[in-house]
Amino acid sequence: MLIPGTIKSFGILLVEFLEVFQTSTATAMWIPSLCYFLYSSLGPVSSILSLKYSYRTVTLMGGTFAAVGMICTTFAQNIIYVYITVGVLVGTGAGLAFPPTVYIVTSYFNKLRGLANGICISGSALGSIILPPLLRVILDVYGYRGTCLIIGGLILNVWVAALFYDPVEKHSKTITIEVTSEEKDNDQDPIVIKTTNNLEETISVTTESPHNDTIFSDSSRTFNRSASSATMQTLKSQTSKERKISVPVGMLHSIQQSERQDGTAQRLRVQKGSMPPKRSPSSSSFQYVTTPYHGSALTLQPEVFASSFSLRGSQGKLSKDEPVKKKFIDLALLKDPLYLIILISSGINAVSYTNFLIILPQYAKIQSFDKNGAALLLSIVSTFDLIGRIGGSALSDLQCCPKLAYYIGGLLISGIALACLPFFSNFIFIASCCGFFGISSGAYTGVTAVIMTDMLGEERLQSTYGISLFVNGILQLVSPPICGAVLNGPSSYFMLFLVLGIMLVTASSIWLLLPFIPDKRKENKSKV
């Protein structure tokens, strides 16, 4: 809530920076462009660091960067200094700290995972609702230097939150299960698998030939994702010592089925307990209630997870010497016309949404609204954005109409609202346009990743979302300075909002090409 809310409320601070440093809008717009770029693009780095170290460590690092950046802004003497403190340091902190917050919620919750993730991501919108008026009050009392110092101190509370990011295994309970005589006769080892919902599943591994050194695999690829490796305890007998091994679930998920050869094959069979049902990321839109360009949330999901997974009886063999190839990013997506449509519409949305939030406070000032009115407009956008995210996701889960309808409809309505906004000068009408823009943009944001999963496949979600976020980050780096360069009077704001709105309408219109694009997934299934 603190870091994303601060970034999305930056338009309030931008007005102050323009007044204090007496600089042009085009020059000052490099601050939010750097910040948004790093916020969007550091998701993969944050994910890799989280796997290598821990969610707690990475979140502490991110909170430190963001807090130090805001505090150091207190001593800024020119706009270049703010480029480094806010643009680079705060942007880096946001890009590092935000993804682990989403990942650890996914780790801790199984049955209510979608709802928990939705509530977690809603903190970003809540921050952008609360912080604009709060920033306005603090600025009126302490000025921009005191405000940056106070906000930096508030961001340090991220440390407190990060200290509660305990590993999931710390809260698991181990229950010893006796080995039956039948298991002893069959030379089977019961394996106790820790789960985050305090249930343990017992499976047995039957070895047909104990002499060949192999790695067992699950060729059915039915593992669901969670957050860390699964800890297994092998019990040879009631009196023997426990032998703990760690098997990364991501490794099991990535191993492809290989041809059977002479030697050892191992078989997994569920013996006791009940496993949670297999879940698909497209089963609940609540799992993706996040902005497609502040993403960091789904940029790179951890390779290893532990809160829940399902095992299905299967056979397979993979020799240790056989290399396992795993693509980090599937660049073949760039040749897929369907993905290009998704990528173009997502990129247009990133440009329009980001620049609208940055420029809105300045436009309110041009319209002779006071600074409190400008802060209120930002809060209205964020409030309705939150309603749209949760409400749109919930409605799409009811399946009363296709999820794609929410996505296209949201793009269309938000574009119309943004294009109509500059035609009004009354605060009530402008606030109404902001409300329509917020609720419609929230609606399509909530189903973005679900659309990608349904159309391109769950197994390609990491690549589809990763490429999309990177492209959006590049656009967010370039577009704010360009928009700032064309702002030189009231008429320029009129034209800019009109162009941004038309771009969103265009983003919804390109989906009219969808019926003419062959569905390769269905064709492949029909061939099989």
MIGU-17181 format. One record per residue (C-alpha): x negated, y negated, z; residue in one letter; residue number from 0. Coordinates in pm, whole numbers. Each point is the difference from the previous one (the first is absolute). Layout:
<sites>
[site [X Y Z] 'A' NUM],
...
</sites>
This chain:
<sites>
[site [0 0 0] 'M' 0],
[site [-278 -246 93] 'L' 1],
[site [-238 34 -295] 'I' 2],
[site [248 51 -290] 'P' 3],
[site [230 -264 149] 'G' 4],
[site [-286 -251 10] 'T' 5],
[site [-92 67 -362] 'I' 6],
[site [357 -27 -127] 'K' 7],
[site [43 -326 196] 'S' 8],
[site [-314 -154 -146] 'F' 9],
[site [199 -252 -201] 'G' 10],
[site [56 -195 324] 'I' 11],
[site [-375 -25 65] 'L' 12],
[site [-70 -80 -365] 'L' 13],
[site [195 -325 27] 'V' 14],
[site [-217 -100 297] 'E' 15],
[site [-323 91 -179] 'F' 16],
[site [99 -217 -296] 'L' 17],
[site [56 -297 230] 'E' 18],
[site [-308 48 219] 'V' 19],
[site [-259 74 -269] 'F' 20],
[site [155 -225 -268] 'Q' 21],
[site [-42 263 -269] 'T' 22],
[site [202 99 -304] 'S' 23],
[site [257 277 4] 'T' 24],
[site [-195 199 -260] 'A' 25],
[site [-310 -4 221] 'T' 26],
[site [186 93 318] 'A' 27],
[site [189 285 -169] 'M' 28],
[site [-320 205 -9] 'W' 29],
[site [43 57 374] 'I' 30],
[site [322 205 -20] 'P' 31],
[site [-112 165 -325] 'S' 32],
[site [-313 141 167] 'L' 33],
[site [199 101 305] 'C' 34],
[site [274 180 -195] 'Y' 35],
[site [-254 168 -227] 'F' 36],
[site [-193 154 290] 'L' 37],
[site [323 86 181] 'Y' 38],
[site [120 201 -297] 'S' 39],
[site [-326 151 -120] 'S' 40],
[site [-164 125 320] 'L' 41],
[site [256 273 59] 'G' 42],
[site [-221 281 -138] 'P' 43],
[site [-299 -123 203] 'V' 44],
[site [210 -8 315] 'S' 45],
[site [126 353 -65] 'S' 46],
[site [-349 140 -53] 'I' 47],
[site [-131 -168 315] 'L' 48],
[site [301 130 195] 'S' 49],
[site [-82 356 -102] 'L' 50],
[site [-369 -40 81] 'K' 51],
[site [44 -175 333] 'Y' 52],
[site [352 -47 141] 'S' 53],
[site [310 -212 -38] 'Y' 54],
[site [-84 -177 325] 'R' 55],
[site [-350 -95 -113] 'T' 56],
[site [107 -134 -339] 'V' 57],
[site [288 -199 150] 'T' 58],
[site [-235 -152 257] 'L' 59],
[site [-237 -98 -281] 'M' 60],
[site [280 -158 -202] 'G' 61],
[site [139 -190 297] 'G' 62],
[site [-347 -132 79] 'T' 63],
[site [-57 -126 -355] 'F' 64],
[site [340 -173 -13] 'A' 65],
[site [-28 -157 346] 'A' 66],
[site [-357 -123 -55] 'V' 67],
[site [102 -146 -336] 'G' 68],
[site [287 -202 149] 'M' 69],
[site [-205 -116 300] 'I' 70],
[site [-292 -110 -220] 'C' 71],
[site [241 -205 -213] 'T' 72],
[site [26 -232 300] 'T' 73],
[site [-348 -130 -87] 'F' 74],
[site [63 -44 -374] 'A' 75],
[site [-129 -326 -151] 'Q' 76],
[site [87 71 -365] 'N' 77],
[site [218 225 -210] 'I' 78],
[site [-290 228 -100] 'I' 79],
[site [-42 96 365] 'Y' 80],
[site [368 103 10] 'V' 81],
[site [-55 219 -308] 'Y' 82],
[site [-231 215 210] 'I' 83],
[site [178 -7 335] 'T' 84],
[site [360 44 -115] 'V' 85],
[site [-35 132 -354] 'G' 86],
[site [-273 257 62] 'V' 87],
[site [-1 78 374] 'L' 88],
[site [376 -5 62] 'V' 89],
[site [67 181 -330] 'G' 90],
[site [-255 270 86] 'T' 91],
[site [145 40 347] 'G' 92],
[site [351 38 -138] 'A' 93],
[site [-110 254 -261] 'G' 94],
[site [-172 212 267] 'L' 95],
[site [249 -26 287] 'A' 96],
[site [334 46 -173] 'F' 97],
[site [-29 349 -163] 'P' 98],
[site [-89 195 320] 'P' 99],
[site [314 -139 161] 'T' 100],
[site [212 176 -261] 'V' 101],
[site [-209 317 -8] 'Y' 102],
[site [11 63 375] 'I' 103],
[site [379 -39 9] 'V' 104],
[site [19 268 -269] 'T' 105],
[site [-220 221 217] 'S' 106],
[site [201 -31 319] 'Y' 107],
[site [349 43 -139] 'F' 108],
[site [150 292 -186] 'N' 109],
[site [378 17 33] 'K' 110],
[site [47 -378 10] 'L' 111],
[site [-302 -86 -211] 'R' 112],
[site [187 -204 -258] 'G' 113],
[site [178 -214 259] 'L' 114],
[site [-319 -46 204] 'A' 115],
[site [-192 -112 -307] 'N' 116],
[site [278 -238 -97] 'G' 117],
[site [-3 -162 344] 'I' 118],
[site [-379 -22 -9] 'C' 119],
[site [-12 -172 -339] 'I' 120],
[site [278 -233 107] 'S' 121],
[site [-250 -161 236] 'G' 122],
[site [-154 -173 -301] 'S' 123],
[site [332 -163 -84] 'A' 124],
[site [67 -85 365] 'L' 125],
[site [-334 -176 19] 'G' 126],
[site [80 -211 -304] 'S' 127],
[site [338 -88 156] 'I' 128],
[site [-138 -110 337] 'I' 129],
[site [-335 -156 -93] 'L' 130],
[site [104 -282 -242] 'P' 131],
[site [204 -195 259] 'P' 132],
[site [-253 90 269] 'L' 133],
[site [-285 -132 -215] 'L' 134],
[site [194 -319 -62] 'R' 135],
[site [46 -62 373] 'V' 136],
[site [-366 71 81] 'I' 137],
[site [-120 -220 -288] 'L' 138],
[site [209 -292 125] 'D' 139],
[site [-151 31 348] 'V' 140],
[site [-361 112 -56] 'Y' 141],
[site [-78 -75 -364] 'G' 142],
[site [-150 248 -244] 'Y' 143],
[site [-320 63 202] 'R' 144],
[site [184 88 318] 'G' 145],
[site [249 207 -199] 'T' 146],
[site [-273 210 -162] 'C' 147],
[site [-155 59 343] 'L' 148],
[site [334 108 150] 'I' 149],
[site [90 226 -294] 'I' 150],
[site [-346 157 20] 'G' 151],
[site [59 73 367] 'G' 152],
[site [339 154 -78] 'L' 153],
[site [-155 223 -266] 'I' 154],
[site [-238 135 265] 'L' 155],
[site [304 179 142] 'N' 156],
[site [-55 245 -285] 'V' 157],
[site [-275 142 224] 'W' 158],
[site [259 81 266] 'V' 159],
[site [223 177 -252] 'A' 160],
[site [-294 192 -150] 'A' 161],
[site [-97 141 340] 'L' 162],
[site [326 198 -3] 'F' 163],
[site [-96 173 -327] 'Y' 164],
[site [-84 330 165] 'D' 165],
[site [-81 300 -221] 'P' 166],
[site [304 218 -54] 'V' 167],
[site [-183 306 132] 'E' 168],
[site [-38 -167 339] 'K' 169],
[site [373 35 58] 'H' 170],
[site [32 357 -129] 'S' 171],
[site [66 288 237] 'K' 172],
[site [-160 342 -35] 'T' 173],
[site [202 309 85] 'I' 174],
[site [-176 337 16] 'T' 175],
[site [190 276 -179] 'I' 176],
[site [-70 362 84] 'E' 177],
[site [-126 231 -269] 'V' 178],
[site [241 286 -65] 'T' 179],
[site [-111 357 -48] 'S' 180],
[site [117 -10 -358] 'E' 181],
[site [-224 -297 -68] 'E' 182],
[site [-292 182 160] 'K' 183],
[site [61 307 -215] 'D' 184],
[site [12 -212 -315] 'N' 185],
[site [-316 -185 104] 'D' 186],
[site [184 -331 -21] 'Q' 187],
[site [-100 -317 177] 'D' 188],
[site [288 -219 118] 'P' 189],
[site [-75 -362 -67] 'I' 190],
[site [152 -275 209] 'V' 191],
[site [44 -324 -187] 'I' 192],
[site [47 -322 192] 'K' 193],
[site [275 -231 -116] 'T' 194],
[site [83 -350 108] 'T' 195],
[site [354 81 106] 'N' 196],
[site [-141 231 268] 'N' 197],
[site [104 314 -185] 'L' 198],
[site [-247 265 -99] 'E' 199],
[site [24 243 -284] 'E' 200],
[site [-160 342 2] 'T' 201],
[site [-115 148 -327] 'I' 202],
[site [-208 307 -62] 'S' 203],
[site [-282 43 -246] 'V' 204],
[site [-38 347 -150] 'T' 205],
[site [-342 69 -148] 'T' 206],
[site [-8 270 -264] 'E' 207],
[site [-379 4 -24] 'S' 208],
[site [-207 -163 272] 'P' 209],
[site [-329 -7 -189] 'H' 210],
[site [50 -264 -267] 'N' 211],
[site [-49 -360 112] 'D' 212],
[site [297 -197 -132] 'T' 213],
[site [215 -295 81] 'I' 214],
[site [373 64 23] 'F' 215],
[site [229 -223 -201] 'S' 216],
[site [366 -73 -30] 'D' 217],
[site [80 24 -367] 'S' 218],
[site [357 -109 49] 'S' 219],
[site [-113 -350 100] 'R' 220],
[site [273 -43 258] 'T' 221],
[site [-191 -193 263] 'F' 222],
[site [158 -326 101] 'N' 223],
[site [-223 -293 83] 'R' 224],
[site [-80 -112 349] 'S' 225],
[site [-298 -175 160] 'A' 226],
[site [-285 217 110] 'S' 227],
[site [-134 349 -22] 'S' 228],
[site [189 287 161] 'A' 229],
[site [-172 157 298] 'T' 230],
[site [25 377 2] 'M' 231],
[site [-78 232 286] 'Q' 232],
[site [-67 366 -71] 'T' 233],
[site [77 241 282] 'L' 234],
[site [-160 341 -38] 'K' 235],
[site [168 149 304] 'S' 236],
[site [154 -98 330] 'Q' 237],
[site [-338 -4 174] 'T' 238],
[site [-224 -131 -275] 'S' 239],
[site [-121 -360 -26] 'K' 240],
[site [162 -252 -228] 'E' 241],
[site [-178 -84 -323] 'R' 242],
[site [95 -340 -143] 'K' 243],
[site [-38 -86 -364] 'I' 244],
[site [109 -305 -194] 'S' 245],
[site [160 49 -340] 'V' 246],
[site [74 -322 -194] 'P' 247],
[site [353 21 -129] 'V' 248],
[site [-96 -224 -290] 'G' 249],
[site [-248 265 -113] 'M' 250],
[site [273 261 -5] 'L' 251],
[site [224 -235 -192] 'H' 252],
[site [-259 -74 -264] 'S' 253],
[site [-120 353 -71] 'I' 254],
[site [136 125 -328] 'Q' 255],
[site [105 358 -50] 'Q' 256],
[site [-285 204 -141] 'S' 257],
[site [-2 332 -177] 'E' 258],
[site [-8 309 219] 'R' 259],
[site [-338 172 3] 'Q' 260],
[site [-143 302 172] 'D' 261],
[site [-67 -71 365] 'G' 262],
[site [194 -159 276] 'T' 263],
[site [345 -149 -17] 'A' 264],
[site [169 -140 305] 'Q' 265],
[site [369 -27 66] 'R' 266],
[site [180 -241 231] 'L' 267],
[site [323 108 162] 'R' 268],
[site [215 -192 245] 'V' 269],
[site [52 211 313] 'Q' 270],
[site [163 -216 265] 'K' 271],
[site [156 -340 45] 'G' 272],
[site [173 -213 -255] 'S' 273],
[site [-162 -234 -242] 'M' 274],
[site [150 -335 -95] 'P' 275],
[site [161 -5 -343] 'P' 276],
[site [-207 -112 -291] 'K' 277],
[site [40 -370 -61] 'R' 278],
[site [-53 -192 -317] 'S' 279],
[site [-106 -365 0] 'P' 280],
[site [299 -75 -216] 'S' 281],
[site [240 146 255] 'S' 282],
[site [20 -323 196] 'S' 283],
[site [-58 -353 -117] 'S' 284],
[site [-74 -100 358] 'F' 285],
[site [-343 157 -41] 'Q' 286],
[site [-93 -273 -243] 'Y' 287],
[site [154 -315 148] 'V' 288],
[site [-305 -206 -81] 'T' 289],
[site [-107 -264 -244] 'T' 290],
[site [-147 141 -318] 'P' 291],
[site [-283 -247 1] 'Y' 292],
[site [-72 -25 370] 'H' 293],
[site [-55 354 -18] 'G' 294],
[site [-236 106 148] 'S' 295],
[site [271 224 145] 'A' 296],
[site [-7 259 -271] 'L' 297],
[site [-315 -90 -185] 'T' 298],
[site [-186 310 108] 'L' 299],
[site [163 253 222] 'Q' 300],
[site [-234 198 223] 'P' 301],
[site [-114 331 -142] 'E' 302],
[site [59 173 330] 'V' 303],
[site [316 0 200] 'F' 304],
[site [121 186 304] 'A' 305],
[site [336 -95 132] 'S' 306],
[site [192 252 -209] 'S' 307],
[site [-45 236 -288] 'F' 308],
[site [171 304 -137] 'S' 309],
[site [-154 333 -89] 'L' 310],
[site [144 241 -250] 'R' 311],
[site [-116 352 -57] 'G' 312],
[site [-255 -4 -280] 'S' 313],
[site [-315 163 -124] 'Q' 314],
[site [-308 -154 -153] 'G' 315],
[site [-377 12 -6] 'K' 316],
[site [-269 -260 -37] 'L' 317],
[site [-366 69 30] 'S' 318],
[site [-215 -243 195] 'K' 319],
[site [-219 -46 -303] 'D' 320],
[site [286 -120 -219] 'E' 321],
[site [9 -383 -14] 'P' 322],
[site [328 -167 88] 'V' 323],
[site [65 -299 -221] 'K' 324],
[site [229 -268 131] 'K' 325],
[site [80 -325 -178] 'K' 326],
[site [6 -311 213] 'F' 327],
[site [180 -204 -266] 'I' 328],
[site [173 148 -304] 'D' 329],
[site [-82 -250 -277] 'L' 330],
[site [205 203 -246] 'A' 331],
[site [301 -184 145] 'L' 332],
[site [-104 -306 -199] 'L' 333],
[site [95 191 -316] 'K' 334],
[site [347 83 133] 'D' 335],
[site [260 -246 -139] 'P' 336],
[site [229 61 297] 'L' 337],
[site [-271 -96 247] 'Y' 338],
[site [-90 -306 -206] 'L' 339],
[site [358 -124 41] 'I' 340],
[site [-24 51 377] 'I' 341],
[site [-342 -168 8] 'L' 342],
[site [113 -304 -200] 'I' 343],
[site [314 -56 207] 'S' 344],
[site [-194 44 324] 'S' 345],
[site [-268 -246 -113] 'G' 346],
[site [255 -263 -102] 'I' 347],
[site [169 38 336] 'N' 348],
[site [-332 -46 182] 'A' 349],
[site [-68 -325 -186] 'V' 350],
[site [348 -146 48] 'S' 351],
[site [56 102 363] 'Y' 352],
[site [-344 -103 127] 'T' 353],
[site [-9 -339 -171] 'N' 354],
[site [356 -81 100] 'F' 355],
[site [-80 49 370] 'L' 356],
[site [-316 -210 -29] 'I' 357],
[site [157 -288 -193] 'I' 358],
[site [340 -14 176] 'L' 359],
[site [-114 -223 293] 'P' 360],
[site [-159 -248 -243] 'Q' 361],
[site [317 -5 -209] 'Y' 362],
[site [204 -72 313] 'A' 363],
[site [-229 -296 69] 'K' 364],
[site [50 -127 -357] 'I' 365],
[site [377 19 60] 'Q' 366],
[site [-43 -228 305] 'S' 367],
[site [84 275 249] 'F' 368],
[site [-184 -23 330] 'D' 369],
[site [-266 256 88] 'K' 370],
[site [239 187 227] 'N' 371],
[site [235 46 -295] 'G' 372],
[site [-284 148 -205] 'A' 373],
[site [-77 248 277] 'A' 374],
[site [368 90 23] 'L' 375],
[site [14 81 -372] 'L' 376],
[site [-286 248 40] 'L' 377],
[site [176 162 295] 'S' 378],
[site [320 32 -205] 'I' 379],
[site [-187 179 -279] 'V' 380],
[site [-165 238 248] 'S' 381],
[site [322 68 193] 'T' 382],
[site [194 102 -308] 'F' 383],
[site [-303 186 -131] 'D' 384],
[site [9 216 314] 'L' 385],
[site [374 60 -42] 'I' 386],
[site [-54 95 -363] 'G' 387],
[site [-280 244 77] 'R' 388],
[site [185 193 266] 'I' 389],
[site [346 -34 -154] 'G' 390],
[site [-114 83 -352] 'G' 391],
[site [-193 302 119] 'S' 392],
[site [295 127 203] 'A' 393],
[site [244 -44 -289] 'L' 394],
[site [-233 171 -245] 'S' 395],
[site [-18 301 233] 'D' 396],
[site [380 32 -21] 'L' 397],
[site [-42 67 -374] 'Q' 398],
[site [312 -193 -91] 'C' 399],
[site [-193 -127 -302] 'C' 400],
[site [-347 69 -143] 'P' 401],
[site [-297 -148 185] 'K' 402],
[site [-113 -158 -325] 'L' 403],
[site [314 -215 6] 'A' 404],
[site [-115 -160 327] 'Y' 405],
[site [-343 -65 -146] 'Y' 406],
[site [118 -155 -328] 'I' 407],
[site [288 -185 164] 'G' 408],
[site [-230 -144 266] 'G' 409],
[site [-245 -128 -260] 'L' 410],
[site [281 -155 -204] 'L' 411],
[site [177 -175 290] 'I' 412],
[site [-323 -129 154] 'S' 413],
[site [-103 -142 -337] 'G' 414],
[site [334 -176 -49] 'I' 415],
[site [-11 -142 354] 'A' 416],
[site [-354 -131 -48] 'L' 417],
[site [79 -152 -339] 'A' 418],
[site [310 -175 138] 'C' 419],
[site [-174 -141 309] 'L' 420],
[site [-163 -308 -163] 'P' 421],
[site [338 -114 -138] 'F' 422],
[site [112 -88 354] 'F' 423],
[site [-119 -272 235] 'S' 424],
[site [238 68 288] 'N' 425],
[site [-151 196 289] 'F' 426],
[site [300 234 31] 'I' 427],
[site [-13 106 -364] 'F' 428],
[site [-378 45 6] 'I' 429],
[site [30 208 317] 'A' 430],
[site [269 213 -170] 'S' 431],
[site [-230 65 -295] 'C' 432],
[site [-275 97 246] 'C' 433],
[site [239 243 169] 'G' 434],
[site [99 167 -329] 'F' 435],
[site [-365 19 -101] 'F' 436],
[site [-98 157 333] 'G' 437],
[site [270 267 17] 'I' 438],
[site [-39 105 -364] 'S' 439],
[site [-380 13 16] 'S' 440],
[site [24 204 319] 'G' 441],
[site [238 244 -170] 'A' 442],
[site [-238 89 -284] 'Y' 443],
[site [-302 -5 229] 'T' 444],
[site [156 273 214] 'G' 445],
[site [33 245 -289] 'V' 446],
[site [-315 -79 -200] 'T' 447],
[site [-207 298 116] 'A' 448],
[site [304 228 -18] 'V' 449],
[site [49 -95 -365] 'I' 450],
[site [-365 82 -68] 'M' 451],
[site [34 336 174] 'T' 452],
[site [322 98 -177] 'D' 453],
[site [-124 -98 -346] 'M' 454],
[site [-368 93 10] 'L' 455],
[site [-17 268 268] 'G' 456],
[site [-98 17 363] 'E' 457],
[site [-343 140 -81] 'E' 458],
[site [-88 -318 -193] 'R' 459],
[site [130 -248 256] 'L' 460],
[site [-345 -85 130] 'Q' 461],
[site [-120 -90 -349] 'S' 462],
[site [317 -181 -109] 'T' 463],
[site [15 -213 311] 'Y' 464],
[site [-376 -52 17] 'G' 465],
[site [-29 -129 -357] 'I' 466],
[site [309 -216 47] 'S' 467],
[site [-137 -159 316] 'L' 468],
[site [-337 -69 -157] 'F' 469],
[site [156 -166 -305] 'V' 470],
[site [228 -203 227] 'N' 471],
[site [-301 -109 203] 'G' 472],
[site [-176 -127 -312] 'I' 473],
[site [312 -191 -104] 'L' 474],
[site [33 -151 347] 'Q' 475],
[site [-361 -113 -18] 'L' 476],
[site [45 -179 -332] 'V' 477],
[site [359 -127 -2] 'S' 478],
[site [9 -237 304] 'P' 479],
[site [-280 -226 -131] 'P' 480],
[site [168 -7 -341] 'I' 481],
[site [332 -96 157] 'C' 482],
[site [-175 -262 210] 'G' 483],
[site [-163 -148 -309] 'A' 484],
[site [335 -70 -168] 'V' 485],
[site [157 -164 307] 'L' 486],
[site [-37 -375 -45] 'N' 487],
[site [349 -134 68] 'G' 488],
[site [366 88 68] 'P' 489],
[site [61 103 -361] 'S' 490],
[site [-285 249 14] 'S' 491],
[site [161 176 299] 'Y' 492],
[site [323 22 -198] 'F' 493],
[site [-173 164 -295] 'M' 494],
[site [-209 233 218] 'L' 495],
[site [298 140 193] 'F' 496],
[site [191 38 -326] 'L' 497],
[site [-288 192 -161] 'V' 498],
[site [-47 224 306] 'L' 499],
[site [372 80 -1] 'G' 500],
[site [4 79 -372] 'I' 501],
[site [-299 229 54] 'M' 502],
[site [198 203 254] 'L' 503],
[site [297 24 -238] 'V' 504],
[site [-243 119 -267] 'T' 505],
[site [-137 260 241] 'A' 506],
[site [350 143 38] 'S' 507],
[site [67 -18 -374] 'S' 508],
[site [-298 214 -103] 'I' 509],
[site [175 294 169] 'W' 510],
[site [236 -2 -298] 'L' 511],
[site [-280 187 -179] 'L' 512],
[site [34 292 241] 'L' 513],
[site [249 206 -211] 'P' 514],
[site [-249 -3 -289] 'F' 515],
[site [-286 146 206] 'I' 516],
[site [-16 381 11] 'P' 517],
[site [-6 158 344] 'D' 518],
[site [-319 208 -5] 'K' 519],
[site [76 163 335] 'R' 520],
[site [326 147 -129] 'K' 521],
[site [-169 110 -322] 'E' 522],
[site [-272 181 194] 'N' 523],
[site [258 170 220] 'K' 524],
[site [198 115 -303] 'S' 525],
[site [-315 146 -156] 'K' 526],
[site [-75 191 318] 'V' 527],
</sites>
